[in-house]
Each structure stands twice: as C-alpha cells, then as structure tokens.
Amino acid sequence: MQNSLCFFCIVLIFLMSGSLCRAETVIIDCLITPDIYHFFKERKIKNTKIKIIHPGCFLGHPLFIDSNTSLSGEKGAQIQQTFISPDTVGVINISSGDGTRAVSNVQISEVSFIGGAEKNGFAEHNPLISIFNAHDVTLSNLNLTGFRGDGVYVGQGNVVSNHHIIIRNVVFDGVNFSNRNGISIIDGHDILIDGNRFTRISRKGMPGSIDLEPNTSLQRIYNIMISRNHFTDVHGMAAIVVSLRHAGGTVPDNVTIKDNIFDKVVRGILIKSVIPTIQVNNNFHIFDNKSSSASKGDYSICNVNAVTGNNLPAIEKYSDSCWKSLRIKQDVLQ
C-alpha cells in the first residue's frame, strides 16, 4: 500500500495536496488553484515536469526555472502577469536566480503568456521570458502576448554564454506596440529562431522584432540562424536588427537570415553601427527573404566601414542613405 501511494504522488500532485513526496510531475489546474507562484515559492523548480491545464492561471511574482525542468500546457493553458517586475527580471526566468552557475535542459511549450502592456504600458527592461547562464533551452508552440519589454530576452551570461537555444513556432503579439522587441539577444551562440510569427511589436524608436545587440567586449553573438519567420506590423526600426555598438568590435559572427517574410514593416533587415571603423567580414548570409510594404526599404546597412565576403541581397534593394557609406568587396550579391 505504501509503494502504491508513493507512486501516485510521483505521477500526480495537485497544488492543494501538501504531499511530501518528491515530485517528478506536477499538474496545475488553473480552474482549481490559479496562483502558480503561491505553490512554488517555497520550492526549487528543478528536475520537475510541470503541466498547466486550462486558462486562468496567473503569476504575482517572477518565477525562476532551474535545470532539467519542463513547463507545458493543454486545454488552453494560459498564464497572466499580475505584477510589475524589476528591470531585466522576466515573468518566467530560466536562471539559477543567483548567477553563480549554469542552467541546462529546460523546455517550455504549449502555453499562452500574457504580459502587462495593455494595463501598465511600456517598460523597456521587463521581458516575459528571460534567459541567463543557460544552455540547451527550447521554447516552442507558445503565445507571448502583450509583453511590456521583450517577449524573450537572452541576457549576458557571467558563468556561461547562453548557447544551444531554440525558439520555434512561437507567436509574438505585442498587441498595442507598447513594447521593445520580440526577441533580444545580448550574449549567446548556436541559437535557432525558426518558424515564428511577429506582429504588432515595438514602439517607435525601439529596434524591432529581433535584435542582436552585443553591448560590451564580454558579450559575444555567433552561429545564429533566423529562418522561416513571418513579420507583420512592426513599428520599430526593422523586423531584424543587428546592432554593432561596442568600440571593441564585438561584431556578431556567422549570422544567417533566410526564408523570412516581411510585411508592413519599416525595414526588413537593418545592420547598423555607431562606430564607422567596424568591418563586417564573412559574417552575414542573407538570402531568400521576401519583403512587401517596407516603408524605408527592404534592407539597410548603416555606418559600416566595409563588408567583405558576405552573402547579401542585391544592392538595388538597399534604401535610405545608409548603404552609400558601404564599400562592397567580394560579396555575393543576389
């Protein structure tokens, strides 16, 4: 009898049960106990499989997810943000919480997350999902709606650079353009962004749907694939922005942008620098993208000293005055 009871605890735990068994699976029914944080605040979310059922759940505090953890949903699973988070802290944080070690093997899927953009407006540094010091992370089949800052923020790793991150089949809906970016990547490598949809994102002056932006010499971005995404109604500078900002020349390396669709955007792709001495050599591979209704042009390269050995769209597709400062050398122009 004791063995069968323990087995039951391992397979299924309801939030109100108070069981002392070590759970491998936790099922949260939002119709019964919607306050997710209330259950988890005294527990470490690690080595746990979390299943969310039904809409109606909410988070009144940030939730930190550690290694070997999955969070998935069914029957319209939905989690709403009901708090105003501090800067760079997400509603969901894939992180150890103290920045002393790496987190690995995390999956989040089949859940809708609703941020506070409609109620509380724009907050540049308040993401829905943040990733720090993490590797082998998959975000798939999600709806990220009404984020105040970013939908997903991949920040600097002080223990390990974020790597082997997959973001696939996610709908990023900013709802009212009162947000920063759909995805921001500050530090990371071997990242796949594939098959997502971005709409109603970015207030004026913000980068756009996807922003690759290493800001210091410690932040590196390389081996990035951005493919098969659909962008529509983007009010930022471009659907995809690559920012070359640091004086140390931490230029993103081996970035492929292919098979994407841009519709009703300011620009399709923008590669820009505030330091005209930066050179971009053998770094960018941009091809087979389709653009319509880009108010300032399909592609722009701004304030870059030289671009050599890259695979780029034909120069006729560039707009603004940005490309005039560009010296093309041995690039493949399509």
C-alpha positions as a printed NumPy array, in Angstrom:
array([[  0.   ,   0.   ,   0.   ],
       [  2.852,   2.392,   0.857],
       [  4.526,   1.78 ,  -2.503],
       [  1.334,   2.448,  -4.457],
       [  0.744,   5.693,  -2.538],
       [  4.257,   6.979,  -3.251],
       [  3.86 ,   6.055,  -6.918],
       [  0.652,   8.088,  -7.048],
       [  2.481,  11.089,  -5.554],
       [  5.239,  10.867,  -8.144],
       [  2.834,  10.657, -11.079],
       [  0.38 ,  13.338,  -9.982],
       [  0.407,  16.18 ,  -7.453],
       [ -2.415,  18.648,  -7.105],
       [ -1.483,  22.033,  -5.766],
       [ -3.557,  21.74 ,  -2.608],
       [ -2.443,  18.245,  -1.653],
       [  0.538,  19.226,   0.509],
       [  2.258,  15.954,  -0.298],
       [  5.845,  15.477,   0.911],
       [  6.717,  13.124,  -1.917],
       [  9.483,  14.233,  -4.252],
       [  7.555,  15.063,  -7.421],
       [  8.698,  14.319, -10.93 ],
       [  5.434,  15.617, -12.358],
       [  3.262,  18.464, -11.104],
       [ -0.152,  19.097, -12.638],
       [ -1.59 ,  22.565, -12.09 ],
       [ -5.275,  23.023, -12.88 ],
       [ -5.89 ,  26.742, -13.277],
       [ -9.58 ,  26.262, -12.5  ],
       [ -8.701,  24.94 ,  -9.04 ],
       [ -5.594,  26.837,  -7.936],
       [ -4.664,  29.628, -10.355],
       [ -1.85 ,  31.207,  -8.281],
       [  1.243,  29.412,  -9.59 ],
       [  3.814,  31.302,  -7.558],
       [  2.   ,  30.609,  -4.271],
       [  2.715,  26.914,  -4.7  ],
       [  6.293,  27.172,  -5.94 ],
       [  7.721,  29.953,  -3.786],
       [  8.935,  27.559,  -1.093],
       [ 10.259,  25.025,  -3.563],
       [ 13.13 ,  24.898,  -6.006],
       [ 11.802,  24.389,  -9.516],
       [ 14.37 ,  21.882, -10.654],
       [ 14.15 ,  18.344, -12.012],
       [ 10.42 ,  18.89 , -12.39 ],
       [  7.863,  18.358, -15.128],
       [  5.114,  20.98 , -14.819],
       [  1.834,  20.58 , -16.676],
       [ -0.593,  23.538, -16.808],
       [ -4.257,  22.793, -17.57 ],
       [ -6.929,  25.34 , -18.596],
       [ -6.732,  29.138, -18.828],
       [ -6.893,  31.353, -15.749],
       [ -3.51 ,  30.924, -14.051],
       [ -1.513,  33.964, -13.01 ],
       [  1.876,  34.921, -11.611],
       [  2.03 ,  37.579,  -8.91 ],
       [  5.829,  37.308,  -8.656],
       [  8.67 ,  36.278, -11.009],
       [  9.139,  32.536, -11.385],
       [ 12.641,  31.022, -11.688],
       [ 13.109,  27.766, -13.579],
       [ 16.258,  25.725, -12.985],
       [ 17.831,  22.736, -14.728],
       [ 16.045,  19.641, -16.008],
       [ 12.63 ,  21.268, -15.934],
       [  9.801,  21.405, -18.446],
       [  6.663,  23.525, -18.406],
       [  3.909,  22.635, -20.846],
       [  0.204,  23.179, -21.199],
       [ -3.003,  21.765, -22.546],
       [ -6.705,  22.668, -22.789],
       [ -5.956,  26.326, -23.478],
       [ -3.355,  26.753, -20.735],
       [ -2.767,  30.417, -20.001],
       [ -0.612,  32.343, -17.514],
       [ -1.086,  36.066, -16.929],
       [  1.366,  38.538, -15.403],
       [ -0.234,  40.417, -12.497],
       [  2.836,  42.208, -11.113],
       [  5.249,  44.916, -12.191],
       [  8.669,  43.275, -12.348],
       [ 12.052,  44.922, -11.652],
       [ 14.362,  45.642, -14.578],
       [ 15.677,  42.638, -16.56 ],
       [ 13.661,  40.207, -14.426],
       [ 11.194,  38.254, -16.506],
       [  7.827,  36.834, -15.652],
       [  9.474,  33.466, -16.344],
       [ 13.242,  33.356, -15.697],
       [ 15.349,  30.478, -16.966],
       [ 18.139,  31.037, -14.489],
       [ 19.541,  29.802, -11.192],
       [ 18.423,  33.114,  -9.709],
       [ 21.768,  33.947,  -8.123],
       [ 24.025,  33.954, -11.198],
       [ 26.518,  31.504,  -9.697],
       [ 26.007,  28.53 , -12.012],
       [ 24.607,  27.477, -15.356],
       [ 21.128,  26.121, -16.033],
       [ 20.516,  23.441, -18.652],
       [ 17.844,  21.235, -20.202],
       [ 14.733,  23.421, -19.991],
       [ 11.669,  23.183, -22.246],
       [  8.594,  25.445, -22.306],
       [  5.759,  24.657, -24.722],
       [  2.024,  24.855, -25.469],
       [  1.245,  27.749, -23.085],
       [ -0.029,  31.303, -23.615],
       [  1.702,  34.012, -21.565],
       [  0.007,  37.404, -21.211],
       [  2.077,  40.402, -20.144],
       [  1.019,  43.756, -18.774],
       [  1.381,  46.008, -21.828],
       [ -2.314,  46.802, -22.104],
       [ -2.736,  47.599, -18.415],
       [  0.645,  49.085, -17.474],
       [  2.137,  50.181, -20.792],
       [  5.729,  50.217, -21.993],
       [  8.656,  49.103, -19.788],
       [ 11.801,  48.59 , -21.848],
       [ 13.559,  46.162, -19.496],
       [ 10.621,  43.989, -18.393],
       [ 10.576,  40.807, -20.535],
       [  8.058,  37.988, -20.427],
       [ 10.761,  35.295, -20.564],
       [ 14.406,  35.91 , -19.667],
       [ 17.346,  33.539, -20.153],
       [ 20.635,  33.921, -18.252],
       [ 23.585,  31.499, -17.966],
       [ 21.622,  28.789, -19.741],
       [ 22.113,  26.188, -22.432],
       [ 20.001,  23.54 , -24.131],
       [ 16.774,  25.509, -23.831],
       [ 13.75 ,  25.089, -26.12 ],
       [ 10.775,  27.45 , -26.347],
       [  8.15 ,  26.078, -28.735],
       [  4.477,  26.414, -29.647],
       [  3.873,  29.359, -27.327],
       [  1.788,  32.52 , -27.485],
       [  3.599,  35.516, -25.976],
       [  1.149,  38.413, -25.828],
       [  1.289,  41.978, -24.556],
       [  4.871,  41.961, -23.284],
       [  5.965,  45.32 , -21.851],
       [  9.624,  44.973, -22.85 ],
       [ 10.763,  41.895, -24.801],
       [  8.921,  38.692, -25.454],
       [ 12.179,  36.789, -24.887],
       [ 15.378,  38.356, -23.516],
       [ 18.63 ,  36.379, -23.829],
       [ 20.948,  38.272, -21.491],
       [ 24.629,  38.185, -20.628],
       [ 25.953,  35.042, -19.019],
       [ 28.526,  35.723, -16.33 ],
       [ 29.068,  31.979, -15.753],
       [ 28.489,  30.636, -19.258],
       [ 27.453,  32.266, -22.503],
       [ 23.904,  31.249, -23.401],
       [ 24.046,  28.575, -26.07 ],
       [ 22.033,  25.966, -27.914],
       [ 18.771,  27.878, -27.61 ],
       [ 15.786,  27.048, -29.853],
       [ 12.832,  29.422, -30.278],
       [ 10.387,  27.801, -32.681],
       [  6.705,  28.157, -33.629],
       [  6.076,  30.974, -31.167],
       [  3.554,  33.773, -31.765],
       [  4.878,  37.135, -30.542],
       [  1.963,  39.59 , -30.373],
       [  2.768,  42.978, -28.859],
       [ -0.956,  43.873, -29.063],
       [ -0.551,  47.668, -28.855],
       [  3.061,  48.323, -29.958],
       [  3.842,  49.302, -26.355],
       [  6.938,  47.115, -26.096],
       [ 10.582,  46.885, -27.1  ],
       [ 11.448,  43.752, -29.114],
       [ 10.057,  40.32 , -29.743],
       [ 13.465,  38.717, -29.101],
       [ 16.623,  40.415, -27.801],
       [ 19.933,  38.56 , -27.829],
       [ 22.771,  40.186, -25.898],
       [ 25.109,  37.237, -25.416],
       [ 24.776,  33.797, -26.973],
       [ 25.736,  31.346, -29.665],
       [ 24.232,  28.42 , -31.537],
       [ 20.748,  29.919, -31.43 ],
       [ 17.913,  28.947, -33.79 ],
       [ 14.924,  31.279, -34.309],
       [ 12.649,  29.414, -36.691],
       [  9.035,  29.415, -37.845],
       [  7.782,  32.157, -35.53 ],
       [  5.233,  34.918, -36.131],
       [  5.796,  38.515, -35.012],
       [  3.021,  41.114, -35.079],
       [  2.087,  44.498, -33.535],
       [  5.536,  44.834, -31.969],
       [  7.805,  47.743, -30.967],
       [  7.095,  51.343, -30.174],
       [  8.735,  53.964, -32.363],
       [ 12.484,  54.239, -31.747],
       [ 12.888,  50.671, -30.491],
       [ 14.858,  48.144, -32.597],
       [ 12.125,  45.744, -33.764],
       [ 11.056,  42.114, -33.721],
       [ 14.52 ,  40.536, -33.406],
       [ 17.521,  42.464, -32.085],
       [ 21.077,  41.091, -31.989],
       [ 22.914,  43.55 , -29.786],
       [ 26.205,  42.786, -28.005],
       [ 26.945,  45.889, -25.942],
       [ 30.308,  45.145, -24.292],
       [ 33.516,  43.286, -25.079],
       [ 32.318,  40.421, -22.87 ],
       [ 29.176,  39.835, -24.905],
       [ 29.535,  37.651, -27.989],
       [ 26.969,  36.556, -30.556],
       [ 27.754,  33.918, -33.177],
       [ 26.244,  30.962, -35.031],
       [ 22.749,  32.434, -35.29 ],
       [ 20.073,  31.1  , -37.664],
       [ 16.947,  33.217, -38.263],
       [ 14.695,  31.351, -40.684],
       [ 11.089,  30.908, -41.855],
       [  9.675,  33.677, -39.655],
       [  6.77 ,  35.952, -40.614],
       [  6.866,  39.621, -39.604],
       [  3.874,  41.935, -39.966],
       [  3.044,  45.333, -38.447],
       [  6.42 ,  46.094, -36.858],
       [  6.829,  49.719, -35.72 ],
       [ 10.478,  49.544, -34.647],
       [ 13.49 ,  50.325, -36.84 ],
       [ 13.274,  46.971, -38.649],
       [ 11.95 ,  43.448, -38.41 ],
       [ 15.506,  42.191, -37.795],
       [ 18.192,  44.484, -36.392],
       [ 21.88 ,  43.71 , -35.942],
       [ 23.484,  46.422, -33.801],
       [ 27.259,  46.875, -33.875],
       [ 27.799,  49.149, -30.93 ],
       [ 30.87 ,  48.331, -28.903],
       [ 34.217,  50.018, -29.55 ],
       [ 35.95 ,  46.66 , -29.042],
       [ 34.33 ,  45.435, -32.229],
       [ 32.287,  42.525, -30.896],
       [ 30.666,  42.014, -34.275],
       [ 28.177,  39.123, -34.421],
       [ 29.689,  36.28 , -36.418],
       [ 28.134,  33.697, -38.739],
       [ 24.59 ,  35.075, -38.81 ],
       [ 22.216,  33.509, -41.356],
       [ 18.908,  35.204, -42.2  ],
       [ 16.898,  33.256, -44.764],
       [ 13.375,  32.372, -45.923],
       [ 11.688,  35.084, -43.845],
       [  8.646,  37.159, -44.869],
       [  8.441,  40.892, -44.085],
       [  5.102,  42.691, -44.448],
       [  4.124,  46.181, -43.239],
       [  7.46 ,  46.86 , -41.567],
       [  9.706,  49.938, -41.51 ],
       [ 12.631,  47.897, -42.868],
       [ 13.127,  44.204, -43.384],
       [ 16.723,  43.924, -42.15 ],
       [ 18.928,  46.628, -40.65 ],
       [ 22.636,  46.187, -39.905],
       [ 23.91 ,  49.315, -38.202],
       [ 26.902,  50.657, -36.312],
       [ 27.657,  53.783, -34.313],
       [ 31.37 ,  53.247, -34.968],
       [ 32.223,  53.66 , -38.674],
       [ 35.541,  51.8  , -38.363],
       [ 33.8  ,  48.468, -37.718],
       [ 34.217,  45.927, -40.512],
       [ 31.896,  43.045, -41.233],
       [ 33.786,  40.238, -42.939],
       [ 32.449,  36.766, -43.736],
       [ 29.783,  37.218, -41.09 ],
       [ 26.375,  37.604, -42.711],
       [ 24.45 ,  35.296, -45.021],
       [ 21.151,  36.868, -46.092],
       [ 19.11 ,  35.207, -48.826],
       [ 15.677,  34.023, -50.   ],
       [ 13.753,  36.536, -47.89 ],
       [ 10.555,  38.152, -49.2  ],
       [  9.515,  41.698, -48.402],
       [  6.487,  43.863, -49.135],
       [  5.314,  47.202, -47.755],
       [  8.632,  48.117, -46.096],
       [  8.259,  51.882, -45.71 ],
       [ 12.016,  52.613, -45.63 ],
       [ 13.242,  49.719, -47.709],
       [ 13.845,  46.013, -47.59 ],
       [ 17.451,  46.077, -46.389],
       [ 19.795,  48.712, -44.962],
       [ 23.431,  48.661, -43.875],
       [ 24.328,  51.837, -41.977],
       [ 27.683,  53.318, -40.982],
       [ 29.722,  50.166, -41.605],
       [ 33.242,  50.682, -42.956],
       [ 33.448,  47.601, -45.157],
       [ 31.539,  44.432, -45.825],
       [ 33.601,  41.669, -47.386],
       [ 32.898,  38.06 , -48.299],
       [ 29.293,  38.064, -47.143],
       [ 26.225,  36.726, -48.914],
       [ 23.94 ,  39.752, -49.271],
       [ 20.84 ,  40.785, -51.221],
       [ 21.437,  42.825, -54.369],
       [ 22.485,  46.404, -53.743],
       [ 19.447,  47.73 , -55.602],
       [ 17.283,  46.605, -52.696],
       [ 19.046,  48.849, -50.206],
       [ 17.429,  52.123, -49.262],
       [ 17.962,  55.193, -47.085],
       [ 21.376,  56.813, -47.496],
       [ 22.903,  54.116, -45.304],
       [ 24.415,  51.919, -47.966],
       [ 26.282,  54.842, -49.519],
       [ 28.891,  54.614, -46.756],
       [ 29.4  ,  50.955, -47.571],
       [ 32.298,  49.611, -49.626],
       [ 31.388,  46.267, -51.175],
       [ 34.338,  43.894, -51.675],
       [ 33.987,  40.33 , -52.896],
       [ 30.47 ,  39.915, -51.583],
       [ 27.968,  37.605, -53.214],
       [ 25.12 ,  39.865, -54.328],
       [ 21.857,  38.163, -55.225]])
